[in-house]
Amino acid sequence: MKHLRVILYLILIPIICAAQDNSTQVKLTLSEAIRCAAQSSLSSKGYAMQYLTSYWSYRYYKASRKPSLSLHTNPVSYYRYLTKRYDSQNDIDIFREQKSWQSSGALSITQAFTPIGGVFYVESDLEFLRNFGSSTYNQFSTIPVRIGYTHSLLGYNEYKWEKRIEPQRYEVAMKEYIYNHEQLSINVASLFFQVAQCKMQCDLAEKQLASADTLYSIGKKRYDLALLTKQSLLSLKLDIVNSKKNLASAKSNLSRAVFQLATLIGIPTNTNIEADLSETPFLPEINSSKAIELMRANGYNWAKQEQTILQAEQNLDKTNKQSRFKASLTASVGFNQQSDNLSKSWKDPLRQDIISLDISIPLIDWGQGKGQRQIAKTNLTLTQIQTQQSREQQEQELLLLIEDLDLSYNFISSSYEAMKIAEESYAEAIRLFIAGASDIASLSIAESKQSSAVTAYVNSLAQFWNNYFKLRSLTLYDWQLDIPLIDVVDFDSIVTH
């Protein structure tokens, strides 16, 4: 049933958002506002672009570990220039004109070998050279096949580190996408309840203005009968002025809040949004130990810190092995031949062997290598300490958040009850004043309590949902469906959209 509800929401939200584009009046629940933001807001589109950047970077890494076939060709190279030659008859150097045409092509297959960090390759080359002048001639040079291998002899295996880091970096990118949307939900909830509160204050201000007009009319009659002092009458008149100011201020605040919410969730800013508070808050059963385990397994910050530590370990390994000396080996075996005829250049190829060993050793570096190694080691230790401190703070924050979530849920019902009592109390204060059994001071107190109760109720709702979405953002877990959020998000649709 829960999954069916999610599917229905996903089907209905595009219809709701489309309706918003053609209407200036819309009533939204918090869930609908959040889903509209996830689908239409600029923030959501920006998060998708960030994810796509990481996605294609990971695809590039995966592709780089597969065999690649490449064609390198230089079809035309024409040269006409003067070159210095030795004239043996006159025993002097002279300049002569040289003209030539060159063409070349090479087909190669390369494959990175992750376990030892080298690269295997297979090549086939063909070159053509034509010289023009008094002795024009053609020449072909071929390498039917050459098999080679290049390898760094330092012990630092870049491919092995990439095999560990790149999948983790991609996982962090997916979690970052989900985390950003949970932060977006927190922002939407904040503005949503701001709209709700402004609307309630606006409605309350309208009722209070109407009551002030009525009470002033009654007060004038009592004043004429000498049953009310002039000071009390002026106080009632002042209530009308203040009520008008409060109403104008409430309407302005409501307009501003609606504009901000519409901008955030990606609907036309001229839409008149009404916040629907009928949605029942959901309080999950939360076990503290389970929540901490979920944060460790799913949390974005946790995964990001693991990636940072891994990169620091990579940097230390690289610095230790490259700061002392550098060595590389290149070896290949193959065949080659040359002829003035293309077909003959492929016959009876000669053996071609190439072995190259390059070594670079710093003899005197005045401690540069040691300094680099110590810096890398210190950075790793510092990263580990900072990560440990941060994780302890995150666990403490999560435990406090679970307590706050339970308290804020209980505050909702008590705040709602207090708001209803305050409404009845204000209505009773008006009735008593009209009946002449109460004074203006009691009426003002009841009015103030009603306004405070309305604010407290909306704030209790806002606080609960803020805590709930913070819990989701720390654990990246859907407590309603009881599954990790990474299993809910359709990442394939982001790529194909």
C-alpha positions in Angstrom: 0.0 0.0 0.0 2.9 2.4 0.8 4.5 1.7 -2.6 1.1 2.3 -4.3 0.8 5.6 -2.5 4.2 6.7 -3.8 3.4 5.7 -7.3 0.1 7.7 -7.2 2.0 10.7 -5.9 4.5 10.5 -8.8 1.7 10.3 -11.3 -0.4 13.2 -9.8 2.4 15.7 -9.1 3.1 16.5 -12.8 -0.7 17.2 -13.1 -0.6 19.4 -10.1 2.4 21.3 -11.3 0.9 21.7 -14.8 -2.3 23.0 -13.2 -0.3 25.6 -11.3 1.1 26.9 -14.6 -2.4 27.7 -15.8 -3.9 29.0 -12.6 -3.3 31.8 -10.1 -4.8 29.9 -7.1 -3.5 26.6 -5.8 -3.8 24.7 -2.5 -0.8 22.5 -1.7 0.1 20.1 1.1 3.7 20.0 2.3 4.4 16.7 0.4 3.1 18.2 -2.9 5.2 21.3 -2.5 8.3 19.2 -1.9 7.6 17.0 -4.9 7.0 20.1 -7.1 10.4 21.4 -5.9 12.1 18.1 -6.7 10.6 18.1 -10.2 10.6 21.8 -11.2 12.9 23.9 -9.1 16.1 25.4 -10.4 17.9 23.9 -7.4 16.8 20.4 -8.3 17.9 20.9 -11.9 21.3 22.1 -10.6 21.6 19.0 -8.4 20.9 16.8 -11.4 23.7 18.5 -13.4 26.1 17.9 -10.6 25.2 14.3 -10.5 25.5 14.0 -14.3 29.0 15.4 -14.1 30.0 12.7 -11.7 28.1 10.1 -13.6 29.9 10.7 -16.9 33.2 11.0 -15.0 32.6 7.5 -13.7 31.6 6.2 -17.1 34.9 7.7 -18.5 36.8 5.8 -15.8 35.0 2.5 -16.6 35.7 2.9 -20.3 39.4 3.7 -19.6 39.8 0.2 -18.1 38.6 -1.5 -21.3 40.7 -2.2 -24.4 40.8 0.8 -26.7 41.3 0.8 -30.4 42.8 3.9 -32.0 43.8 5.0 -35.5 46.5 7.7 -35.7 47.1 9.0 -39.2 48.9 11.8 -40.9 47.7 11.6 -44.5 49.5 14.6 -45.9 52.8 16.2 -45.0 54.5 18.2 -47.8 57.9 19.8 -47.2 59.7 22.3 -49.4 62.7 23.9 -47.9 66.5 24.6 -48.1 68.8 22.3 -46.3 72.5 22.3 -45.8 74.5 19.7 -47.8 78.2 18.9 -48.1 79.7 19.3 -51.7 82.5 16.8 -51.7 83.9 18.0 -55.1 84.4 21.6 -53.9 84.8 20.6 -50.2 82.2 23.2 -49.0 78.7 23.2 -47.4 76.0 24.5 -49.7 72.2 24.9 -49.5 70.0 22.8 -51.7 66.3 22.7 -52.2 64.6 19.7 -50.7 61.0 18.6 -51.5 59.3 15.6 -49.9 55.8 14.1 -49.3 55.1 12.0 -46.3 52.1 10.0 -45.2 51.7 7.7 -42.1 49.1 5.7 -40.3 49.0 3.5 -37.2 46.5 1.2 -35.6 46.9 0.5 -31.9 45.1 -1.4 -29.2 45.9 -0.5 -25.6 44.8 -2.1 -22.3 45.6 -0.9 -18.8 46.6 -3.8 -16.5 45.3 -2.8 -13.0 47.0 -5.4 -10.8 50.5 -4.2 -11.6 49.8 -0.8 -13.0 51.2 -1.1 -16.5 49.8 -0.7 -20.0 50.0 -3.4 -22.8 49.7 -2.3 -26.4 49.6 -3.8 -29.9 50.5 -1.6 -32.9 50.7 -1.8 -36.6 52.3 1.1 -38.6 52.6 2.1 -42.2 54.7 5.1 -43.5 55.2 6.4 -47.0 57.9 8.8 -48.2 58.4 10.4 -51.6 61.4 12.7 -52.3 61.2 15.0 -55.3 64.1 16.4 -57.3 66.9 15.0 -59.5 66.5 11.6 -57.9 62.8 11.1 -57.2 62.0 7.9 -55.3 59.4 6.3 -53.2 59.9 4.4 -49.9 57.5 2.4 -47.7 58.2 1.4 -44.1 55.9 -1.0 -42.3 55.6 -2.5 -38.8 53.1 -5.4 -39.3 52.8 -6.0 -35.6 54.5 -4.8 -32.4 53.6 -5.9 -28.9 54.8 -3.7 -26.0 54.4 -2.9 -22.4 55.1 0.2 -20.3 55.4 0.2 -16.6 56.4 2.4 -13.7 58.9 0.7 -11.4 58.2 2.8 -8.4 55.7 0.5 -6.8 53.0 3.2 -6.9 50.1 1.7 -8.8 47.8 4.6 -10.0 45.3 2.2 -11.5 44.9 0.2 -8.3 44.1 3.4 -6.4 41.7 4.6 -9.0 39.9 1.2 -8.8 39.3 2.0 -5.1 38.6 5.7 -5.3 36.4 6.1 -8.5 33.5 3.8 -7.4 33.5 5.4 -4.0 33.5 8.9 -5.6 30.5 7.9 -7.7 28.7 6.6 -4.7 29.4 9.8 -2.9 27.9 11.7 -5.9 24.7 9.7 -5.7 24.4 10.3 -1.9 25.2 14.0 -2.4 22.3 14.2 -4.9 19.9 12.7 -2.4 21.3 14.8 0.5 20.9 18.0 -1.5 17.2 17.2 -2.1 16.7 16.5 1.6 18.2 19.9 2.3 15.8 21.3 -0.4 12.9 19.6 1.5 14.0 21.4 4.7 14.0 24.8 2.9 10.6 24.1 1.3 9.1 23.1 4.7 10.4 26.3 6.3 8.8 28.5 3.6 5.7 26.4 3.5 5.0 26.9 7.2 5.9 30.5 6.9 3.2 30.8 4.3 0.8 28.9 6.6 1.6 31.2 9.5 1.3 34.4 7.5 -2.1 33.2 6.2 -3.3 32.4 9.7 -2.1 35.7 10.9 -3.8 37.4 8.0 -7.1 35.6 8.7 -6.8 36.4 12.4 -6.1 40.1 11.6 -9.3 40.3 9.4 -11.4 38.7 12.2 -9.8 41.1 14.8 -10.5 44.1 12.6 -14.1 43.0 12.2 -14.4 42.5 15.9 -12.8 45.9 16.6 -15.3 47.6 14.3 -18.2 45.9 16.1 -16.8 46.6 19.6 -16.2 50.3 18.7 -19.8 50.6 17.6 -21.0 49.1 20.8 -18.6 51.3 22.8 -19.9 54.5 21.2 -23.4 53.6 22.3 -22.2 52.9 25.8 -20.2 56.2 25.8 -23.4 58.1 24.8 -25.2 56.5 27.7 -22.2 57.4 30.0 -21.6 53.7 30.6 -18.0 53.9 29.1 -15.2 56.3 29.7 -13.8 58.3 26.9 -10.4 56.7 27.5 -11.9 53.3 27.0 -13.7 54.5 23.8 -10.4 55.9 22.4 -8.8 52.6 23.2 -11.4 50.8 21.2 -10.8 53.2 18.3 -7.1 52.6 18.6 -7.7 48.9 18.3 -9.3 49.6 14.9 -6.2 51.5 13.7 -3.9 48.9 15.0 -6.0 46.1 13.5 -5.8 47.8 10.1 -2.0 48.1 10.4 -1.7 44.5 11.5 -3.8 43.4 8.5 -1.8 45.4 6.0 1.4 44.0 7.5 0.1 40.4 7.5 -1.0 40.7 3.8 2.5 42.0 2.9 4.2 39.2 4.8 1.9 36.6 3.2 2.6 38.0 -0.3 6.4 37.9 0.3 6.3 34.4 1.7 4.2 33.1 -1.2 6.5 34.7 -3.7 9.6 33.0 -2.0 7.9 29.6 -1.9 6.7 29.8 -5.5 10.2 30.7 -6.6 11.8 27.9 -4.6 9.5 25.1 -5.9 9.6 26.3 -9.5 6.1 27.5 -10.2 4.9 30.9 -11.5 5.5 33.6 -8.9 2.0 35.1 -9.5 0.5 31.9 -8.1 -1.5 32.4 -5.0 -0.4 29.4 -2.8 -2.5 28.3 0.1 -0.8 26.0 2.6 -2.9 22.9 3.3 -2.1 21.7 6.9 -4.4 18.7 6.7 -1.5 16.3 6.2 -1.0 14.1 9.3 2.6 14.1 10.6 4.3 10.7 10.6 6.4 9.8 13.6 8.5 6.7 12.8 9.6 4.2 15.4 13.3 5.0 15.8 15.9 2.9 17.5 19.0 5.0 18.3 21.4 2.2 17.5 19.7 1.5 14.2 19.8 5.2 13.3 23.5 5.5 13.9 24.2 2.3 11.9 22.1 3.8 9.0 24.0 7.0 9.2 27.3 5.2 9.0 26.2 3.0 6.1 24.1 5.6 4.1 25.1 9.1 5.3 26.5 11.5 2.7 28.9 13.2 5.2 30.2 9.8 6.4 30.9 8.6 2.8 32.5 12.0 1.9 34.9 11.7 4.9 35.8 8.1 3.9 36.7 9.4 0.4 38.8 12.2 1.9 40.7 9.7 4.0 41.3 7.4 1.1 42.6 10.2 -1.1 45.0 11.2 1.7 46.2 7.6 1.9 46.7 7.7 -1.9 48.7 10.9 -1.7 50.9 9.5 1.1 51.6 6.3 -0.9 52.4 8.3 -4.1 54.7 10.7 -2.2 56.6 8.0 -0.5 57.3 6.2 -3.7 57.9 9.1 -6.1 59.9 11.4 -3.9 62.9 9.0 -3.6 63.6 8.1 -7.3 61.7 7.6 -10.6 62.1 4.7 -12.9 60.1 3.5 -15.9 60.4 0.5 -18.2 59.3 0.3 -21.8 59.7 -3.0 -23.7 58.4 -4.1 -27.1 58.9 -6.8 -29.7 57.8 -6.8 -33.2 58.7 -6.8 -36.9 59.5 -4.1 -39.5 60.5 -3.8 -43.1 61.0 -1.1 -45.8 60.9 -1.2 -49.6 60.2 1.0 -52.6 57.2 -1.2 -53.2 54.2 -1.4 -50.9 53.6 -5.1 -51.3 57.3 -5.9 -50.7 57.4 -3.8 -47.6 55.2 -6.5 -45.9 57.4 -9.4 -46.9 60.2 -11.0 -44.9 59.9 -8.5 -41.9 62.9 -8.0 -39.7 62.9 -8.5 -36.0 62.5 -5.3 -34.0 63.3 -5.2 -30.2 63.1 -2.2 -28.0 63.9 -2.0 -24.3 64.1 1.3 -22.5 64.8 1.8 -18.8 64.7 5.4 -17.5 65.9 6.2 -13.9 66.0 9.5 -12.2 67.5 9.8 -8.7 67.7 13.0 -6.7 71.2 13.1 -5.2 71.0 16.3 -3.3 67.5 17.8 -2.7 68.2 19.5 0.7 65.4 17.6 2.3 62.7 18.3 -0.2 61.7 14.7 -0.6 61.6 14.1 3.2 59.5 17.2 3.6 57.0 16.1 1.0 56.7 12.7 2.8 56.2 14.3 6.2 53.6 16.7 4.8 51.6 13.9 3.3 51.9 11.8 6.5 50.8 14.8 8.6 47.8 15.5 6.3 46.6 12.0 6.6 46.9 12.0 10.4 45.1 15.4 10.5 42.3 14.2 8.2 41.8 11.1 10.4 41.6 13.2 13.6 39.2 15.7 12.0 37.1 12.9 10.7 36.9 11.2 14.1 35.8 14.5 15.7 33.3 15.2 13.1 31.8 11.7 13.3 31.4 11.9 17.1 29.6 15.2 16.6 27.3 13.8 14.0 26.4 10.8 16.2 25.7 13.2 19.1 23.6 15.4 16.8 21.6 12.4 15.6 20.8 11.3 19.1 19.7 14.8 20.1 17.7 15.0 17.0 15.8 11.8 17.7 14.8 13.2 21.1 13.7 16.6 19.6 11.7 14.8 16.9 9.7 12.9 19.6 9.2 16.1 21.6 8.1 18.2 18.6 5.6 15.5 17.6 4.0 15.7 21.1 4.0 19.5 20.9 1.8 19.5 17.8 -1.3 18.1 19.6 -0.8 20.3 22.7 -0.3 23.4 20.5 -3.4 22.6 18.5 -5.4 22.2 21.6 -4.0 25.5 23.0 -4.9 27.3 19.8 -8.5 26.1 19.9 -8.8 27.1 23.6 -7.4 30.5 22.8 -9.9 30.9 20.0 -12.8 30.0 22.4 -11.3 32.3 25.0 -11.2 35.2 22.6 -14.7 34.6 21.4 -15.9 34.4 25.1 -14.0 37.7 25.9 -15.9 39.4 23.1 -19.2 38.0 24.3 -18.5 39.2 27.8 -17.5 42.6 26.7 -20.6 43.0 24.6 -22.6 41.9 27.6 -20.8 44.5 29.7 -19.2 41.8 32.0 -15.6 42.4 30.9 -13.2 45.2 30.3 -10.9 46.2 27.5 -7.8 44.9 29.2 -9.2 41.4 29.4 -10.2 41.6 25.7 -6.7 42.7 24.7 -5.1 39.8 26.7 -7.4 37.3 25.1 -6.6 38.7 21.6 -2.8 38.5 22.3 -3.1 34.9 23.6 -5.0 33.9 20.4 -2.3 35.4 18.2 0.5 33.7 20.2 -1.4 30.3 20.1 -1.7 30.4 16.3 2.0 31.1 16.0 2.9 28.4 18.4 0.8 25.8 16.6 2.4 26.5 13.2 5.8 26.6 14.7 5.3 23.2 16.3 4.4 21.8 12.8 7.4 23.5 11.3 9.7 22.2 14.0 8.5 18.6 13.6 9.0 18.5 9.8 12.3 20.3 10.1 13.5 17.6 12.5 12.1 14.8 10.4 13.8 15.9 7.2 17.1 16.5 9.1 16.8 12.9 10.3 16.3 11.8 6.7 19.3 13.9 5.5 21.6 12.4 8.1 20.6 8.8 7.5 19.5 9.0 3.9 16.7 6.7 4.9 13.0 6.7 4.2 11.6 5.9 7.6 8.1 5.7 6.1 8.9 3.1 3.5 11.6 1.6 5.7 14.2 1.5 2.9 17.4 3.5 2.0 16.7 6.6 -0.1 19.3 5.5 -2.6 16.9 2.6 -3.5 14.0 5.0 -4.1 15.7 7.4 -6.4 15.6 6.5 -10.1 19.1 7.6 -11.2 18.6 6.2 -14.7 15.8 8.7 -15.4 18.2 11.5 -14.5 20.6 10.3 -17.2 17.9 9.7 -19.9 15.8 12.8 -19.1 
